[in-house]
Amino acid sequence: SVAWGGANGHAVWVVRYPHQKDYVFAFKDGETGQKIHEYRIDPGGNTDDELFRTRVYDPRNRPWYKAAVAAGRPTWSKIFAWLIKDGSESILGIGFAQPFRNAAGEVIGVIDTELSLHDVSKFLETVRVGTTGRAFVIDRKGGLIATSTGTPVTDKENEQLAASEAINNYIAAAGKYLENEFESLKTITVPYQFRLVIDEEPQLLMTSPFEHETGLSWLIATVVPEGDFMAEIEAARRQNIKIGIAAVAITVVLGLVLAIIAARAMLA
């Protein structure tokens, strides 16, 4: 979504909710009172005449608005719940917001763009991790942000799950290992690699910190079967052997040709 929230409580946004293809346009102004009105957008970009949904809404109370005003600059919000089903909070998301001020330095509003954690996971699912590896992203408290396996990052109450509580055995085992290995995940400032056994199979766990001046502080972790890792090394070794043999063969052939040419010149 892309949204504008005014300091006067007015708002406007265009959003595509998770699991939906169509977009929704919404606005709140002096005529709509305390409620925001949402309208579906057709493929041609036109809004339906029929009101899709309405609910009480104030952008100034949303986490992205507060984060931008508090930071005084472009920043990422904390993970928060989206309001998408009759006012109920059902999907977790994260917003990147920027405050705008007038000539007097007063905040006149905040512009915000958001991603649901569902969309972050969908992107991660497109990333190949070895042959059968798994990747996941967690915050500095160990909470799941995204996974490459389609594993839910929230529980039945829509609360963010810790990686150690994931339904995927590999992610859960890796999360527990990191919790036991480090007193606090905030202390991870350089990449680490560990060897652990999950379901009686040796695994390599690699974790790297991701920090950004806009406020993101995440950990990116991958769990790769040791067999996959060694297979790639073995494949590279075989490739290097083939290249070496080819290079030696070419050198020998060129040497013989040059030797024959030199011998003929001397015998002539």
Stockholm file with secondary structure:
# STOCKHOLM 1.0

chainA/1-268         SVAWGGANGHAVWVVRYPHQKDYVFAFKDGETGQKIHEYRIDPGGNTDDELFRTRVYDPRNRPWYKAAVAAGRPTWSKIFAWLIKDGSESILGIGFAQPFRNAAGEVIGVIDTELSLHDVSKFLETVRVGTTGRAFVIDRKGGLIATSTGTPVTDKENEQLAASEAINNYIAAAGKYLENEFESLKTITVPYQFRLVIDEEPQLLMTSPFEHETGLSWLIATVVPEGDFMAEIEAARRQNIKIGIAAVAITVVLGLVLAIIAARAMLA
#=GR chainA/1-268 SS CEEEEETTSCEEEEECCTTCCSEEEEEECTTTTTEEEEEEECTTSCBCSSCCEEEECCGGGSHHHHHHHHHTSSEECCCEEEEEETTEEEEEEEEEEEEEECTTSCEEEEEEEEEEHHHHHHHHTTSCCTTTCEEEEEETTSBEEEESSCCCSBCTTSCBCBGGGCSSHHHHHHHHHHHHHCSCGGGCCSCEEEEEEETTEEEEEEEEEEECTTSCEEEEEEEEEHHHHHHHHHHHHHHHHHHHHHHHHHHHHHHHHHHHHHHHHHHC
#=GC SS_cons         CEEEEETTSCEEEEECCTTCCSEEEEEECTTTTTEEEEEEECTTSCBCSSCCEEEECCGGGSHHHHHHHHHTSSEECCCEEEEEETTEEEEEEEEEEEEEECTTSCEEEEEEEEEEHHHHHHHHTTSCCTTTCEEEEEETTSBEEEESSCCCSBCTTSCBCBGGGCSSHHHHHHHHHHHHHCSCGGGCCSCEEEEEEETTEEEEEEEEEEECTTSCEEEEEEEEEHHHHHHHHHHHHHHHHHHHHHHHHHHHHHHHHHHHHHHHHHHC
//
